Amino acid sequence: MANPYFCDSQIIMFEFLKTLLIILWVYYALRLVMRWIFPKVLPWLMHQLVKKAMKQQEFTQTNGQRSAQNQKSTKLNSKKVVGEYIDFEEIEN
């Protein structure tokens, strides 16, 4: 049932303004929150990333030394048998 106090165009305009105000309110609320929280979160996030990078670098350095030692020992100790050598001779006609 239609509202007797407002016509359809007024209701549509009111809903549009209400939506616009909600969007603006969310925008300004996010700006305000980012102004307060971002300066506190960014240093913590950078610290976490640096710790992770240092741990990764330490891991690769210890793994790199181990893998280099393993490669040297396997080259010295292993003589792989890859197959039998077959010498083909050319046949003259």
Beta strands, then each sheet from edge to edge (+ up, - down):
end
